Amino acid sequence: MAPFFDAIVAGLGAVGAATVRALAARGARVLGIDRFAPPHALGSSHGDTRITRAAIGEGVQYTPLALRSQEIWREIEAQTGDELYVACGLLIISSPARKATTHVAGFFENTLEAARRFSIPHEMLDAAAIRARFPEFAVADNEVGYFEPDAGFLRAEACVRAQLALAERAGAKLHREERLEGFYEEGGSVRVHTDHGDYSARSLVLAVGPWLPRFLDPGLARHFTVSRQTLFWFELAAPLERFMQPRFPAWIWELQDSGNVIYGFPAIDGAEAGAKVATEQYAHATSAESVDRAVSNVECEEMHRALVATHLPHLGPRCVKAVSCLYTITPDFHFVVDRHPRHANVIIASPCSGHGFKHAPAIGEALADVIQLRTPSLDLSAFRLDRLSDR
């Protein structure tokens, strides 16, 4: 007879780890499965750092998630003693002449509206103020900045590791290096088949990131596109302190001389480790199985030439490190957190499209509510799957 659980969570990246932690903390019998040994560098929850912010430009539905997640990150830090959330501040640069768009139209304006609506501390800076306070950014005269002092970055792998440790401490069973093969409903529960065996549960959470399309029929899978993203760490051509807070926060830049958004972080591991800079690319679809994970020297050189040299002139051309990761993208760049339309006991958890990591603890908590038939404390209705049915 297959072992029985209250819930099985497939995929133990950011949202899967948050979900098993939340369920285990409530005493639920929960099994977490991952085809690798998280935290790992083969999905979407790696690369040292992820930006966290409270005023969310992707839409007003996100700020309550961000605020609750920030509370939970601090709770996890207190429970583990780990540093996870570094409030180094976040600078968002934009202009009326921008060519680049961060995820959704009006991202900068939406961010400011959210900050005002939710009383999030912030400052508005003109170009002269940006140059005086954050001189490493070579801004144009018509560019402005939004600065959120309590925003910053999360240590990505450490966040996953800490949540999994707390889940195990609370009694969760975690099966690493075990691959989900499929699932089907059986008498009001879900039977889960892996390359190691079979299990049953009242609920299954599919938090498998870029592997999600392979577990959905084509009519559903078409809503999720996987894209390869590249992350770069460039050498410092100025003293380290110029790339550390308070002179150098986390940042997002909607460029006006390029269709690309660029973003990055302080130098968090010393001068030799460089500073991380990235952009986003959506032109070519890939899959978790077929993606080219290596980042070429040509890609590093082109990133510096086209997007770094002009805007951050004191980051040198030598690329200290480069890695790739995977985004799972919906057509409107919003999340999907909803029950499977044909399997009521299966929940699709894809808080994705490149801006989901910071929200993971609140989503995990809300999923625990759903699984335990409680009313979620946060509204997940904006993330229903049926909104994409006409796309």
Secondary structure, 3 states (H helix, E strand, C coil): CCCEEEEEEECCCHHHHHHHHHHHHCCCCEEEECCCCCCCCCCCCCCCEEEECCCCCCCCCCHHHHHHHHHHHHHHHHHHCCCCEECCCEEEEECCCCCCCCCCCCHHHHHHHHHHHCCCCCEEECHHHHHHHCCCCCCCCCCEEEEECCCEEEEHHHHHHHHHHHHHHCCCEEECCCCEEEEEEECCEEEEEECCCEEEEEEEEECCHHHHHHHCCHHHHCCCEEEEEEEEEEEECCCHHHHCCCCCCEEEEECCCCCCEEEECCCCCCHHHCEEEEECCCCCEECCCCCCCCCCHHHHHHHHHHHHCCCCCCEEEEEEEEEEEEEEECCCCCCEEEEECCEEEEEEEECCCCCCHHHHHHHHHHHHHHHCCCCCCCCCHHHCHHHHCCC
